[in-house]
């Protein structure tokens, strides 16, 4: 079965619009002076201001980019990750297989910023994430979906 590129473009466009609204909501909540701490074992993130936590969320690690190798690796394909951080990411692969979408069912692919952006926004829509979060540890970019945002 061949991939229908126009179908993929429609899915990316819809997911991008959805993600933009979620990102704006997150930015409005956090402002520009929030600190944060995420924990892969617990699959959580806590945002604080002046030492007081004011927002928490559940994390799903969508995938990582190795800047040294210039590759994306889906968390569903990374057996070294804590199960809590991987969450339901197997649904991303299943969605890609079911609809014959590119990148979603591939364990890894060459890092190209536009392709990573497409993969992130579509996977966040598949998992019904409220927002996206990116961080870097050494030469590894970590791409998260945020769920159950809770502002205090």
Rosetta silent file (secondary structure, phi, psi, omega in degrees, C-alpha in Angstrom):
SEQUENCE: XXXXXXXXXXXXXXXXXXXXXXXXXXXXXXXXXXXXXXXXXXXXXXXXXXXXXXXXXXXXXXXXXXXXXXXXXXXXXXXXXXXXXXXXXXXXXXXXXXXXXXXXXXXXXXXXXXXXXXXXXXXXXXXXXXXXXXXXXXXXXXXXXXXXXXXX
SCORE:     score description
SCORE:     0.000 S_00000001
   1 L     0.000  124.770 -179.186    0.000    0.000    0.000 S_00000001
   2 L   -81.441  151.499  178.043    1.473    3.313   -1.059 S_00000001
   3 L   -77.052  132.144  176.472    1.523    6.348    1.173 S_00000001
   4 L   -92.303  101.603 -174.422   -0.947    9.107    0.235 S_00000001
   5 H   -62.223  -37.693 -179.001    1.111   12.253    0.713 S_00000001
   6 H   -66.569  -35.690  176.548   -1.873   14.633    0.516 S_00000001
   7 H   -63.094  -44.992  177.770   -3.621   12.672    3.284 S_00000001
   8 H   -60.737  -43.996  179.383   -0.501   12.978    5.468 S_00000001
   9 H   -60.398  -39.137  177.091   -0.304   16.728    4.772 S_00000001
  10 H   -63.846  -43.646  179.182   -3.928   17.138    5.908 S_00000001
  11 H   -63.023  -43.644  179.043   -3.220   15.230    9.124 S_00000001
  12 H   -62.801  -43.511 -179.495   -0.107   17.340    9.773 S_00000001
  13 H   -61.185  -47.376  178.986   -2.017   20.573    9.122 S_00000001
  14 H   -63.844  -43.391 -179.670   -4.827   19.619   11.551 S_00000001
  15 H   -66.682  -35.505  178.763   -2.370   18.416   14.207 S_00000001
  16 H   -65.711  -42.279  177.961   -0.290   21.596   13.850 S_00000001
  17 H   -63.691  -42.745  178.338   -3.342   23.799   14.437 S_00000001
  18 H   -62.620  -46.274 -179.170   -4.296   21.730   17.475 S_00000001
  19 H   -63.692  -37.497 -179.660   -0.739   21.836   18.857 S_00000001
  20 H   -60.926  -41.589  178.261   -0.506   25.619   18.366 S_00000001
  21 H   -64.784  -42.639  177.930   -3.540   26.159   20.582 S_00000001
  22 H   -64.417  -39.441  179.370   -2.109   23.863   23.257 S_00000001
  23 H   -65.393  -42.183  179.517    1.271   25.561   23.100 S_00000001
  24 H   -62.906  -40.785  177.904   -0.262   29.003   23.519 S_00000001
  25 H   -61.582  -43.186  178.615   -2.227   27.791   26.531 S_00000001
  26 H   -64.497  -44.552  179.310    0.980   26.385   28.074 S_00000001
  27 H   -60.982  -42.728  178.318    2.924   29.595   27.395 S_00000001
  28 H   -61.466  -39.442  179.684    0.154   31.648   28.987 S_00000001
  29 H   -68.455  -43.104 -172.288    0.256   29.426   32.090 S_00000001
  30 H   -82.790  -28.862 -173.847    4.026   29.387   32.489 S_00000001
  31 L    66.196 -160.120 -178.155    4.922   32.959   31.659 S_00000001
  32 L  -113.947   13.708 -179.976    8.595   33.643   31.112 S_00000001
  33 L  -125.500   17.546 -179.069    9.980   33.109   34.626 S_00000001
  34 L   -81.764  141.462  168.878    9.016   29.512   35.406 S_00000001
  35 E  -100.508  161.669 -179.113   11.553   26.888   36.374 S_00000001
  36 E  -145.281  157.550  174.092   10.838   23.242   35.683 S_00000001
  37 E  -144.602  124.126  176.227   11.914   19.760   36.670 S_00000001
  38 E  -113.519  154.779 -176.393   10.929   16.606   34.815 S_00000001
  39 E  -135.128  113.286 -178.849   11.352   13.012   35.961 S_00000001
  40 L   -67.643  -38.649 -179.043   11.376   10.164   33.426 S_00000001
  41 L   -61.057  -41.408 -179.726   10.910    7.432   36.041 S_00000001
  42 L   -90.064  -13.064 -177.663    7.742    9.109   37.338 S_00000001
  43 L    56.416   50.397 -179.228    6.802   10.528   33.920 S_00000001
  44 E  -136.002  159.859  171.561    6.026   13.919   35.454 S_00000001
  45 E  -136.261  141.114  176.800    7.000   17.547   35.125 S_00000001
  46 E  -127.687  130.754  178.122    6.621   20.248   37.754 S_00000001
  47 E  -109.199  137.886 -177.098    6.878   23.967   37.014 S_00000001
  48 E  -134.808  163.003  175.771    7.652   26.395   39.792 S_00000001
  49 E  -140.791  126.015 -179.297    8.075   30.055   40.453 S_00000001
  50 L    54.470   37.516  177.378   10.060   31.348   43.454 S_00000001
  51 L    81.507   -1.746 -179.442   10.315   27.778   44.748 S_00000001
  52 E  -107.603  122.362  177.495    6.552   27.145   44.674 S_00000001
  53 E   -69.468  129.154  179.979    5.167   24.522   42.290 S_00000001
  54 E  -124.667   -6.812 -179.670    2.246   25.984   40.379 S_00000001
  55 E  -153.824  133.151  175.266    1.774   23.555   37.479 S_00000001
  56 E  -129.495  160.359  176.651    2.244   19.813   37.067 S_00000001
  57 E  -157.421  158.868  171.631    1.675   17.430   34.203 S_00000001
  58 E   -88.696  138.701 -179.715    2.121   13.839   33.193 S_00000001
  59 E  -104.809  145.336  164.247    4.806   13.332   30.531 S_00000001
  60 E  -125.515  120.911  176.102    5.002   10.995   27.606 S_00000001
  61 E   -77.794  109.568 -178.673    8.399   10.877   25.959 S_00000001
  62 E   -71.331  -46.128 -178.985    7.497   10.842   22.267 S_00000001
  63 E  -179.222  177.196 -178.787   11.036   10.386   21.039 S_00000001
  64 E  -131.217  152.999  172.875   14.577   11.662   21.090 S_00000001
  65 E  -114.949  122.454  171.805   16.947   13.239   18.607 S_00000001
  66 E   -86.233  111.053  179.927   20.607   12.298   18.809 S_00000001
  67 L   -69.474  -30.481  178.874   22.388   15.420   17.632 S_00000001
  68 L   -67.560  -39.333 -178.285   25.664   13.463   17.322 S_00000001
  69 L   -98.535   -9.471 -178.575   24.070   10.857   15.026 S_00000001
  70 L    55.621   50.007  179.909   21.427   13.174   13.538 S_00000001
  71 E  -134.691  149.821  171.398   18.664   10.612   14.103 S_00000001
  72 E   -98.436  140.423  173.548   15.200   10.487   15.646 S_00000001
  73 E  -131.470  121.355  176.837   14.267    7.472   17.787 S_00000001
  74 E   -66.232  143.799  178.707   10.671    6.857   18.851 S_00000001
  75 H   -66.380  -29.913  177.870   10.310    6.045   22.518 S_00000001
  76 H   -63.451  -19.171 -179.385    8.186    2.996   21.620 S_00000001
  77 H  -100.871    1.055 -176.289   11.329    1.621   19.934 S_00000001
  78 L  -107.120  100.391 -176.330   13.725    2.437   22.802 S_00000001
  79 L   -71.881   -7.293 -178.722   13.859   -0.471   25.241 S_00000001
  80 L   -85.780   -8.906 -174.477   16.083    1.467   27.672 S_00000001
  81 L   -84.952  148.902  174.895   13.319    3.882   28.713 S_00000001
  82 L   -63.933  138.004 -178.927   11.170    3.572   31.829 S_00000001
  83 H   -54.459  -36.805 -179.808    7.701    2.218   30.936 S_00000001
  84 H   -61.554  -37.131 -179.014    5.987    5.211   32.574 S_00000001
  85 H   -72.754  -31.983 -179.540    7.820    7.600   30.230 S_00000001
  86 H   -73.994  -35.357  177.560    6.943    5.526   27.145 S_00000001
  87 L    53.085 -133.678 -176.752    3.254    5.470   28.067 S_00000001
  88 L   -96.440   28.332 -174.847    0.940    4.663   25.162 S_00000001
  89 L   -64.939  -16.201  174.607    3.398    5.541   22.395 S_00000001
  90 H   -59.860  -25.071  176.706    2.804    2.155   20.736 S_00000001
  91 H   -63.321  -29.999  178.055   -0.448    3.799   19.556 S_00000001
  92 H   -64.324  -49.747  178.624    1.668    6.139   17.416 S_00000001
  93 H   -60.032  -45.887 -179.109    3.242    3.208   15.585 S_00000001
  94 H   -61.306  -40.672  177.665   -0.144    1.490   15.251 S_00000001
  95 H   -61.587  -45.517  178.742   -1.720    4.660   13.820 S_00000001
  96 H   -61.316  -41.463  178.603    1.076    4.942   11.265 S_00000001
  97 H   -67.204  -44.443 -177.002    0.690    1.307   10.257 S_00000001
  98 H   -63.050  -42.439 -176.407   -3.107    1.498   10.067 S_00000001
  99 H   -97.430   -0.126 -177.518   -3.194    4.660    7.931 S_00000001
 100 L    58.194   41.607  175.959    0.054    3.975    6.056 S_00000001
 101 L   -83.710  151.321  175.578    1.553    7.251    7.273 S_00000001
 102 L   -75.973  169.025  176.229    5.287    7.862    7.003 S_00000001
 103 L    56.587  -38.145 -176.179    7.633    8.171   10.012 S_00000001
 104 L   -60.907  -40.133 -179.688    5.094    7.057   12.661 S_00000001
 105 L   -91.933   -0.447 -179.281    5.753    3.306   12.225 S_00000001
 106 L   -86.781  126.882 -179.173    9.499    3.649   11.581 S_00000001
 107 L   -55.517  -37.021  178.137   11.587    2.982   14.736 S_00000001
 108 E  -151.854  165.856  176.054   13.975    5.774   13.734 S_00000001
 109 E  -157.322  162.568  178.976   14.706    8.124   10.875 S_00000001
 110 E   -63.385  136.749 -178.887   17.281   10.728    9.871 S_00000001
 111 L   -69.328  118.891  169.249   16.824   13.961   11.751 S_00000001
 112 L  -134.091  123.636 -173.008   15.333   16.617    9.580 S_00000001
 113 H   -51.357  -41.115 -179.778   13.749   19.492   11.545 S_00000001
 114 H   -67.578  -40.180  179.711   10.556   19.615    9.444 S_00000001
 115 H   -67.123  -40.113  176.631   10.065   15.861    9.617 S_00000001
 116 H   -63.003  -42.083  178.702   10.634   15.863   13.404 S_00000001
 117 H   -60.850  -45.756  178.198    8.103   18.687   13.740 S_00000001
 118 H   -60.323  -46.295 -179.695    5.538   16.720   11.735 S_00000001
 119 H   -60.835  -42.571 -178.949    6.182   13.571   13.770 S_00000001
 120 H   -64.609  -48.418 -175.196    5.852   15.467   17.062 S_00000001
 121 H   -69.977  -39.058  179.232    2.601   17.252   16.265 S_00000001
 122 H   -68.426  -43.160 -179.938    0.893   14.212   14.745 S_00000001
 123 H   -65.660  -34.629  177.369    2.002   11.939   17.591 S_00000001
 124 H   -66.531  -34.603  176.348    0.801   14.474   20.168 S_00000001
 125 H   -69.164  -41.799  178.674   -2.604   14.469   18.455 S_00000001
 126 H   -58.349  -40.460 -177.923   -2.679   10.651   18.389 S_00000001
 127 L   -90.485    2.517 -179.990   -2.001   10.605   22.144 S_00000001
 128 L    56.148   41.439  177.182   -4.321   13.553   22.819 S_00000001
 129 L   -71.972  146.399  179.999   -1.516   15.516   24.491 S_00000001
 130 L   -80.995  -26.816 -178.909   -2.412   18.989   25.731 S_00000001
 131 E  -161.238  171.834  176.895    0.947   20.505   24.793 S_00000001
 132 E  -114.403  151.475  178.343    4.473   19.679   23.680 S_00000001
 133 E  -140.084  138.598  176.348    7.708   20.128   25.611 S_00000001
 134 E  -129.051  139.253  175.500   11.295   19.867   24.401 S_00000001
 135 E  -142.148  170.237 -179.563   14.460   19.763   26.458 S_00000001
 136 E  -133.264  137.978  175.659   18.060   18.834   25.849 S_00000001
 137 E  -131.280  108.287 -174.224   20.473   16.687   27.844 S_00000001
 138 L    62.424 -126.508  179.722   23.960   16.646   26.363 S_00000001
 139 L   -97.954   20.008 -178.617   23.604   15.865   22.663 S_00000001
 140 E  -113.874  120.805  171.447   20.133   14.393   23.142 S_00000001
 141 E   -90.056  133.281  178.711   16.934   16.349   22.483 S_00000001
 142 E  -111.366  129.499 -177.085   13.950   14.951   24.350 S_00000001
 143 E  -116.500  118.581 -173.988   10.488   15.543   22.912 S_00000001
 144 E  -115.048  151.696  162.763    7.532   15.159   25.263 S_00000001
 145 E  -102.581  139.537  178.218    3.779   15.277   25.122 S_00000001
 146 E  -105.906  136.249 -179.226    2.157   16.828   28.215 S_00000001
 147 E  -129.987  155.539  173.553   -1.057   15.426   29.657 S_00000001
 148 E    55.151   45.763  177.455   -3.285   16.308   32.597 S_00000001
 149 E   -58.401  130.772 -176.300   -1.955   19.850   33.000 S_00000001
 150 E  -132.537  104.612  178.043   -2.833   20.978   36.475 S_00000001
 151 E   -91.227  136.264  179.238   -2.310   24.616   37.452 S_00000001
 152 L  -103.843    0.000    0.000   -2.445   25.420   41.126 S_00000001
